[in-house]
Amino acid sequence: MRVELGRSFGWLWSAYAVSTYGTWIAFGAFPLIAVQVLHSPAFAVSLLEAAGLTVAAIVAVPLGPWVEHRAKRPVMIASDLSRFLAMASVPIAYFLGSLTYGQLLVVSVISGTSSIVFTAASGAYLKHLVRSEHLLVANGRFEGTSWVATAAGPPLGGALVGFLGPVVTVATDALSFLLSAIGVLRIRGSDVAAPRDIATGLRATDLLGGWRFILHDRVLRRLFLNSILVSGLIMATLPLLAVLLLGEYRFPAWQYGLAFGIPALGGFVGARLSARLVARHGQHRVMIVSGWLRSIFPLGLAFTQPGIAGLLTVIVVEGLLIICMGIFNPINATERLQRTPADHTAQVLTAWSVTSKLAQALLMVIWGILATVTSPLAAITMSGVLLLATPLLLPTRKDMPEPAVAESAEDVRAT
């Protein structure tokens, strides 16, 4: 039976969907602009990705406590408008003949920081908007939307690049953030903001509040470490797969697109199944099984070889992996929201996003070095072997009987 989450959730979901599609349509546009328009060297292109990710994560650290004490809808709208203005500046500067590499770097940082802030504010607002027992369904819808956008966005973006150039895809991305802001603006009803102690104000220790809360809760701590390592090890292999398939094995671009576009649809399937599987088998069992499987399948990429057999290997392995991620991720997101008090949600989500982005940037560099010293396939295999140990960090059954919803962050501070 379909769960009705209300019109306000529908607007929030629509805002998320339009911005996510815009982002995936513009996927890879900045490197293309850097190469084709600005004629930047390979190192500069790599720096654009890594530096933007790292600086955005660091800049976002003090924003977690700030978001916590603000009404969440205005924060989401401001984040969307910041991304719109930053992205819109690229096509404007291009047509004026004044686009520079430095501007791309600044836009990358602004966009990345605003994305972290939007994620923290929207997660806190979702917890306020949707009843606890319906959070899994809501997170499943976000997850499914994300994977469909992942599958459909890059081909659409590639077509736009082919006909109109990469700058147009950036303009499309900018427009998507403006539409997202309008969607959030249409939401009606109450908002949520944690009360602030005016006498003490913002203290330096508050910057670490999200991490302190995560490490205090045994379930959140284990989910946090597992999620950071799994996402980092998987993301570290994506550039290496591009080098392996497009470089060494000389797959045509359309086959490379198929290798990742088709499996992404499995995420939609997994997201649709997640709530049904939990209702039938229980949240902990589904979390553990899907968590183990998503750590086993990547090792199959070690058997990738040239030709159609290699293409099918990547499609099957990535498809199975992404189905499991589609099942696991909504459960992980729901457990995180249910275990975090309303007055600490934004800080926890910010800490989670910041750590994830920094870990991904670090592991990408490390795995790039490993691939240089050995080979891309050997480095991909090493990642698959290490992933086999990550499910040991998942919460055990005896951890889960603890209360699923914390009452107040003050309870944590008092211990």
C-alpha positions in Angstrom: 0.0 0.0 0.0 1.4 3.4 -1.0 2.1 5.7 1.9 0.8 9.3 1.5 3.4 11.7 2.9 1.6 15.0 2.2 1.9 17.9 -0.2 4.7 19.5 1.7 6.8 16.4 1.3 5.9 16.4 -2.4 7.4 19.9 -2.8 10.5 18.9 -0.9 10.9 15.8 -3.0 10.3 17.8 -6.3 12.9 20.3 -5.2 15.4 17.5 -4.6 14.6 15.8 -7.9 15.0 18.8 -10.1 18.3 19.8 -8.6 19.6 16.3 -8.7 18.7 15.9 -12.4 20.4 19.2 -13.1 23.5 18.1 -11.3 23.8 14.9 -13.2 23.0 16.5 -16.5 26.0 18.8 -15.9 28.2 15.8 -14.6 31.7 16.2 -16.0 31.0 19.7 -17.4 33.7 21.5 -15.4 36.6 19.2 -16.5 35.4 19.6 -20.1 35.3 23.4 -19.8 38.7 23.3 -18.2 40.2 21.2 -21.0 38.3 22.5 -24.1 37.7 26.1 -23.2 40.6 27.0 -20.9 43.1 24.5 -22.2 44.1 23.5 -18.6 46.7 20.7 -18.1 45.8 17.3 -16.6 47.0 18.3 -13.1 44.9 21.4 -13.1 41.8 19.4 -14.0 42.5 16.9 -11.2 43.1 19.8 -8.8 39.7 21.3 -9.8 37.9 18.2 -8.5 40.0 17.4 -5.5 40.5 21.0 -4.2 36.9 21.9 -4.7 35.7 18.9 -2.7 38.2 19.4 0.1 37.9 23.1 0.6 34.1 22.9 0.5 34.1 20.3 3.2 36.4 22.4 5.4 34.4 25.6 4.9 31.2 23.7 5.8 32.4 22.6 9.2 31.4 25.8 11.1 28.1 25.9 9.2 26.6 22.8 10.9 26.0 24.6 14.3 24.8 27.7 12.4 22.2 25.7 10.4 21.0 23.9 13.6 19.7 27.2 15.1 18.1 28.5 11.9 14.7 27.8 10.3 15.5 25.1 7.7 13.4 26.3 4.7 15.2 29.7 4.4 18.5 27.9 4.7 17.6 25.5 1.9 16.4 28.4 -0.3 19.6 30.4 0.4 21.7 27.3 -0.5 19.9 26.8 -3.7 20.2 30.5 -4.7 23.9 30.5 -3.8 24.4 27.5 -6.2 22.2 29.2 -8.8 24.2 32.4 -8.8 27.6 30.6 -8.7 26.7 28.3 -11.6 25.0 31.0 -13.6 28.2 33.1 -13.4 30.0 30.5 -15.6 28.0 30.9 -18.8 27.8 34.6 -18.2 31.6 34.9 -17.9 32.1 32.6 -20.9 29.9 34.7 -23.2 31.7 37.9 -22.0 35.0 36.2 -22.7 36.2 36.5 -19.1 36.0 33.0 -17.8 39.1 31.8 -15.9 40.3 28.7 -14.1 40.1 30.5 -10.8 36.5 31.2 -11.3 35.7 27.5 -11.9 37.6 26.7 -8.7 35.6 29.3 -6.7 32.3 28.1 -8.2 33.2 24.5 -7.3 33.9 25.5 -3.7 30.7 27.5 -3.4 28.6 24.8 -5.0 30.1 22.1 -2.8 29.7 24.0 0.4 26.1 25.0 -0.4 25.3 21.3 -1.2 26.5 20.2 2.2 24.4 22.9 3.9 21.4 22.0 1.9 21.8 18.4 2.8 22.0 19.1 6.5 19.0 21.5 6.4 16.8 19.3 4.3 17.6 16.2 6.4 16.7 18.1 9.6 13.5 19.4 7.9 12.6 15.9 6.7 12.8 14.6 10.2 10.4 17.4 11.3 8.1 17.0 8.3 7.6 13.2 8.2 6.5 10.9 11.0 9.3 8.6 12.2 7.5 5.4 11.0 7.4 6.8 7.5 11.0 8.0 7.2 12.1 4.8 5.5 9.5 5.3 2.7 10.5 8.9 2.3 14.2 8.1 2.2 13.5 5.4 -0.3 11.8 7.9 -2.6 14.8 10.2 -2.4 17.2 7.3 -3.0 15.2 6.0 -6.0 15.1 9.5 -7.6 18.9 9.9 -7.1 19.6 6.6 -9.0 17.2 7.4 -11.9 18.9 10.8 -12.2 22.3 9.1 -12.2 21.2 6.8 -15.0 19.4 9.4 -17.2 21.3 12.6 -16.4 24.8 11.9 -18.0 23.3 10.7 -21.4 21.1 13.8 -21.5 24.1 16.0 -20.5 26.2 14.3 -23.1 23.7 15.0 -25.8 23.6 18.7 -24.7 27.4 18.9 -24.8 27.5 17.4 -28.2 25.0 19.8 -29.7 25.5 23.0 -27.6 28.7 22.6 -25.6 29.5 22.1 -21.9 28.7 25.6 -20.9 25.0 25.0 -21.7 24.9 22.1 -19.3 26.2 24.3 -16.5 23.4 26.8 -17.3 20.9 23.9 -17.1 22.3 23.0 -13.7 22.0 26.6 -12.5 18.4 26.7 -13.6 17.7 23.5 -11.7 18.8 25.1 -8.4 16.5 28.1 -9.1 13.6 25.7 -9.6 14.5 23.8 -6.5 14.4 27.1 -4.5 10.9 27.8 -5.9 9.8 24.3 -4.9 11.0 24.8 -1.3 9.3 28.2 -1.2 6.0 26.5 -2.0 6.2 24.3 1.1 3.7 25.4 3.7 3.4 24.8 7.5 5.7 25.0 10.4 9.5 25.0 10.4 12.1 23.8 12.9 15.1 25.4 14.6 17.0 24.4 17.7 16.8 27.0 20.5 20.0 29.0 21.0 21.6 30.0 24.3 22.1 33.7 23.7 24.3 34.0 26.8 27.0 31.5 25.6 26.6 32.0 21.8 28.6 29.7 19.4 31.5 28.1 21.1 34.5 26.5 19.4 33.5 23.1 20.9 30.2 23.4 19.1 32.0 22.8 15.8 32.7 19.2 16.9 29.2 18.6 18.2 28.1 16.5 15.3 31.1 14.2 15.6 30.8 14.0 19.4 27.2 12.8 19.1 28.0 10.3 16.4 30.9 8.8 18.4 28.7 8.7 21.6 26.0 6.5 20.0 27.3 3.0 19.3 25.0 2.3 16.4 25.7 5.7 14.7 29.4 5.3 15.3 29.5 1.9 13.5 27.2 3.1 10.7 29.4 6.2 10.3 32.7 4.3 10.0 31.2 1.7 7.7 29.6 4.3 5.4 32.7 6.5 5.2 35.0 3.5 4.3 32.6 1.9 1.9 31.8 5.1 0.0 35.5 6.2 0.0 36.8 2.9 -1.3 34.1 2.7 -4.0 34.6 6.3 -5.1 38.3 5.9 -5.2 38.0 3.3 -8.0 35.8 5.3 -10.3 38.6 7.3 -11.9 40.6 4.1 -12.2 37.7 2.4 -14.0 37.6 5.2 -16.5 41.3 4.9 -17.1 41.0 1.1 -17.4 38.0 1.0 -19.7 38.6 4.0 -21.8 42.4 4.0 -21.8 43.8 0.4 -21.5 40.8 -1.5 -22.9 39.8 1.2 -25.4 36.1 0.9 -24.8 34.1 3.5 -26.9 32.4 6.2 -25.0 29.0 4.8 -25.5 30.0 1.5 -24.0 31.5 3.3 -21.0 28.2 5.1 -20.6 26.3 1.9 -20.7 28.6 0.3 -18.1 27.4 2.8 -15.5 24.0 4.0 -16.9 22.3 0.6 -16.9 23.4 -0.4 -13.4 22.2 2.8 -11.9 18.6 1.7 -12.6 19.3 -1.0 -10.1 19.4 1.6 -7.4 15.8 2.6 -8.2 14.8 -1.1 -7.9 16.6 -1.4 -4.6 15.1 1.7 -3.2 11.6 0.5 -4.1 12.3 -2.8 -2.4 13.9 -1.4 0.8 10.7 -0.6 2.8 9.0 -3.8 1.7 12.0 -6.0 2.7 12.2 -4.3 6.1 8.5 -4.8 6.7 8.9 -8.5 5.9 12.3 -9.4 7.4 13.1 -6.6 9.9 15.3 -3.6 9.6 18.5 -5.1 11.2 18.5 -8.2 9.1 17.9 -6.3 5.8 20.6 -3.8 6.8 23.2 -6.6 7.5 22.5 -8.7 4.4 22.5 -5.7 2.0 25.5 -4.2 3.8 27.5 -7.4 3.4 26.5 -7.9 -0.3 27.4 -4.3 -1.2 30.9 -5.0 0.1 31.3 -8.3 -1.7 30.2 -7.5 -5.2 32.9 -4.9 -6.0 35.6 -7.6 -5.9 34.0 -8.9 -9.1 35.6 -5.9 -11.0 39.0 -7.6 -10.5 37.8 -10.0 -13.4 37.2 -7.1 -15.8 38.8 -7.8 -19.2 38.7 -6.2 -22.7 35.8 -6.7 -25.1 32.1 -7.5 -24.6 32.9 -9.9 -21.7 34.5 -7.1 -19.8 31.6 -4.8 -20.5 29.1 -7.4 -19.2 31.2 -8.0 -16.2 31.1 -4.3 -15.2 27.4 -4.0 -15.9 26.5 -7.1 -13.8 28.9 -6.3 -10.9 27.9 -2.6 -10.8 24.2 -3.6 -11.1 24.3 -6.0 -8.2 26.3 -3.5 -6.1 23.9 -0.6 -6.8 20.8 -2.7 -6.1 22.3 -3.5 -2.6 23.2 0.2 -2.1 19.6 1.2 -3.1 18.3 -1.1 -0.3 20.9 -0.2 2.3 21.1 3.6 1.9 17.5 4.4 2.9 17.8 2.2 6.0 21.1 3.9 6.9 19.6 7.4 6.4 16.5 6.5 8.4 18.4 5.0 11.3 20.6 8.1 11.4 17.6 10.4 11.5 15.7 8.3 14.1 18.7 8.1 16.4 19.5 11.8 16.2 17.6 14.3 18.3 15.9 17.2 16.5 18.2 19.7 18.1 21.3 18.0 16.7 20.3 16.7 13.3 21.9 19.4 11.1 25.3 19.1 13.0 25.3 15.3 12.6 24.4 15.4 8.9 27.1 18.1 8.3 29.7 16.1 10.1 28.7 13.0 8.1 28.9 14.8 4.8 32.2 16.6 5.6 34.0 13.5 6.7 32.7 11.5 3.7 33.9 14.1 1.2 37.3 14.4 2.8 37.7 10.7 3.0 36.7 10.3 -0.7 39.2 13.0 -1.8 42.0 11.4 0.3 41.3 7.8 -0.9 41.1 9.0 -4.5 44.7 10.4 -4.2 46.0 7.3 -2.5 44.4 5.0 -5.0 45.7 7.1 -7.9 49.2 6.6 -6.5 48.6 2.9 -6.1 47.4 2.6 -9.7 50.5 4.5 -10.8 52.8 2.2 -8.9 51.0 -1.0 -9.9 48.1 -0.8 -12.4 44.5 0.4 -12.4 43.2 -3.2 -12.3 45.5 -4.0 -9.3 44.4 -0.9 -7.4 40.7 -1.7 -8.1 41.3 -5.3 -6.8 42.9 -3.9 -3.6 39.8 -1.8 -3.0 37.6 -4.8 -3.5 39.6 -6.9 -1.0 39.5 -4.1 1.7 35.8 -3.7 1.2 35.3 -7.3 2.3 36.2 -6.3 5.9 33.9 -3.3 6.2 30.7 -5.1 7.1 32.4 -6.0 10.4 31.7 -2.4 11.4 28.0 -2.7 11.0 25.8 -2.6 14.1 25.2 -6.0 15.8 21.8 -7.2 16.7 22.4 -6.5 20.4 23.1 -2.8 19.5 19.7 -2.3 17.8 17.3 -2.7 20.8 18.5 0.7 22.1 15.9 3.5 21.8 15.6 4.4 18.1 14.8 8.1 18.7 16.9 10.2 21.1 14.9 12.8 23.1 17.4 15.6 23.3 21.0 16.4 22.6 21.2 17.6 26.2 20.9 14.0 27.3 24.2 13.3 25.5 26.0 16.4 26.8 25.0 15.4 30.4 26.7 12.0 30.1 
